[in-house]
Amino acid sequence: MKPLKTLFLTIYGSYCWVLFVVLSLCAVVFTLPVPSLHGRRHITRAIARCFLALAGFRLKVNGLKDLPNEACVVVANHASYLDGLVFHALLPVRFAFIIKKEMVTVPLAGFLLRRLGSEFVDRFNRHRAASDVRRVLRRAASGEALVCFPEGTFSSTPGIHKFHAGAFVAAARAGLPIVPMTIRGTREILPDGRLLPWPGSIQVDLLCCLAAAEADDPQAPIRLRQQSKQLIMSSLGEPDLDTLPTKRAPVEPAAAGTPTA
């Protein structure tokens, strides 16, 4: 890489991180006195949009007008730490995010995510994971809209990892439609293993709305998971990484009566 380009990318990436930290601190300060959950989400959504604009990321969104007005479960591929911020900036404030429990320990981010009503799910401890899924089920049953990255992780390699069942079980049990979406560009901007973000474009597409399943259909979570993954893979043109070995495979949360296939 040419020295001038390296210098520019270093300056740009450092600017993005400083901007992110400053705006994150603003989000914490501005939301602390706000008692309303939706009020806090309105504030942080505005700040997320401000970050994307000031960072210069070019954002293109397709099909968001087709998002159901009623409660639903949005599922999307996961490519970067930027994904959650992008979806937070785009989706209505009625959506709660399902997030891996490791984020609780991240300074500032964990506190802010709890203030925004996020649900944290343990991917490695089976008993805790089952308890977390039951909690998500209760929120879905109450009619709350949810957002989930069912891979639960991401890597620098293009491709789709295994989809975990939790979000699909919650949708099926609560009779909520599943809305598969894709995000492109965030892996190129901030891939796994690189510290500084680069300039780039981000595209988010709403693919379709999968009708709510019958609550007493035991195969519904499996079917919804397979349909969602296939739609996302086909849209992105990325391979299925299910068969690749991992050093520590996350557990599949299994609540009572939950299909495990």
ZILINQUI-V276455 format. One record per backbone hydrogen bond with DSSP energy under -1.0 kcal/mol. NH is the residue of the N-H (numbers start at 0). CO is the residue of the C=O. E is the energy in kcal/mol with one decimal. If there is no record, write none. Layout:
nh=NH co=CO e=E
nh=NH co=CO e=E
This chain:
nh=5 co=1 e=-2.5
nh=6 co=2 e=-2.5
nh=7 co=3 e=-2.4
nh=8 co=4 e=-2.7
nh=9 co=5 e=-2.1
nh=10 co=6 e=-2.5
nh=11 co=7 e=-3.0
nh=12 co=8 e=-2.7
nh=13 co=9 e=-2.1
nh=14 co=10 e=-2.3
nh=15 co=11 e=-2.2
nh=16 co=12 e=-1.9
nh=17 co=13 e=-2.4
nh=18 co=14 e=-2.7
nh=19 co=15 e=-2.5
nh=20 co=16 e=-2.5
nh=21 co=17 e=-2.5
nh=22 co=18 e=-2.5
nh=23 co=19 e=-2.4
nh=24 co=20 e=-2.3
nh=25 co=21 e=-2.0
nh=26 co=22 e=-2.4
nh=27 co=23 e=-2.1
nh=28 co=24 e=-2.5
nh=29 co=25 e=-3.1
nh=30 co=26 e=-1.8
nh=31 co=27 e=-1.5
nh=33 co=30 e=-1.4
nh=39 co=35 e=-2.2
nh=40 co=36 e=-2.3
nh=41 co=37 e=-2.3
nh=42 co=38 e=-1.9
nh=43 co=39 e=-2.4
nh=44 co=40 e=-2.3
nh=45 co=41 e=-1.9
nh=46 co=42 e=-2.0
nh=47 co=43 e=-2.5
nh=48 co=44 e=-2.3
nh=49 co=45 e=-1.9
nh=50 co=46 e=-2.3
nh=51 co=47 e=-2.2
nh=52 co=48 e=-2.1
nh=53 co=49 e=-2.9
nh=54 co=50 e=-2.4
nh=56 co=51 e=-1.6
nh=57 co=199 e=-1.7
nh=59 co=201 e=-2.7
nh=61 co=203 e=-2.7
nh=65 co=62 e=-2.1
nh=66 co=63 e=-1.8
nh=72 co=176 e=-2.4
nh=73 co=145 e=-2.9
nh=74 co=178 e=-1.9
nh=75 co=147 e=-1.5
nh=82 co=79 e=-1.4
nh=85 co=81 e=-2.4
nh=86 co=82 e=-2.4
nh=87 co=83 e=-2.3
nh=88 co=84 e=-1.9
nh=89 co=85 e=-1.4
nh=90 co=86 e=-2.8
nh=94 co=91 e=-1.5
nh=95 co=144 e=-2.4
nh=97 co=146 e=-2.9
nh=98 co=118 e=-3.5
nh=100 co=120 e=-2.1
nh=102 co=99 e=-1.8
nh=103 co=100 e=-1.8
nh=104 co=101 e=-1.2
nh=105 co=102 e=-1.1
nh=108 co=106 e=-2.7
nh=109 co=105 e=-2.8
nh=111 co=107 e=-2.5
nh=112 co=108 e=-2.8
nh=113 co=109 e=-2.0
nh=114 co=110 e=-1.9
nh=115 co=111 e=-1.1
nh=116 co=113 e=-1.7
nh=117 co=112 e=-2.1
nh=118 co=96 e=-3.0
nh=120 co=98 e=-2.6
nh=128 co=124 e=-2.8
nh=129 co=125 e=-2.2
nh=130 co=126 e=-1.8
nh=131 co=127 e=-2.5
nh=132 co=128 e=-2.5
nh=133 co=129 e=-2.0
nh=134 co=130 e=-1.7
nh=135 co=131 e=-2.1
nh=136 co=132 e=-2.6
nh=137 co=133 e=-1.9
nh=138 co=134 e=-1.6
nh=139 co=135 e=-2.5
nh=140 co=136 e=-2.8
nh=141 co=137 e=-1.3
nh=142 co=139 e=-1.8
nh=143 co=138 e=-2.0
nh=145 co=71 e=-2.2
nh=146 co=95 e=-2.2
nh=147 co=73 e=-2.4
nh=151 co=148 e=-1.9
nh=159 co=238 e=-2.9
nh=163 co=149 e=-2.7
nh=168 co=164 e=-2.5
nh=169 co=165 e=-2.3
nh=170 co=166 e=-2.2
nh=171 co=167 e=-2.4
nh=172 co=168 e=-2.8
nh=173 co=169 e=-2.0
nh=175 co=170 e=-2.6
nh=177 co=209 e=-1.9
nh=178 co=72 e=-2.8
nh=180 co=74 e=-2.7
nh=181 co=204 e=-2.3
nh=183 co=202 e=-2.8
nh=188 co=184 e=-1.7
nh=189 co=185 e=-2.9
nh=193 co=190 e=-1.8
nh=197 co=188 e=-2.1
nh=201 co=57 e=-3.5
nh=202 co=183 e=-2.0
nh=203 co=59 e=-2.7
nh=204 co=181 e=-2.1
nh=205 co=61 e=-2.5
nh=206 co=179 e=-2.2
nh=209 co=177 e=-3.3
nh=216 co=213 e=-2.0
nh=219 co=216 e=-1.4
nh=222 co=218 e=-2.5
nh=223 co=219 e=-3.0
nh=224 co=220 e=-2.2
nh=225 co=221 e=-2.4
nh=226 co=222 e=-2.6
nh=227 co=223 e=-2.4
nh=228 co=224 e=-2.4
nh=229 co=225 e=-2.3
nh=230 co=226 e=-2.3
nh=231 co=227 e=-2.4
nh=232 co=228 e=-2.7
nh=233 co=229 e=-2.6
nh=234 co=230 e=-2.1
nh=235 co=231 e=-2.3
nh=236 co=232 e=-2.3
nh=237 co=232 e=-1.1
nh=240 co=159 e=-3.4
nh=243 co=240 e=-1.7
nh=250 co=122 e=-3.2
nh=257 co=254 e=-2.4
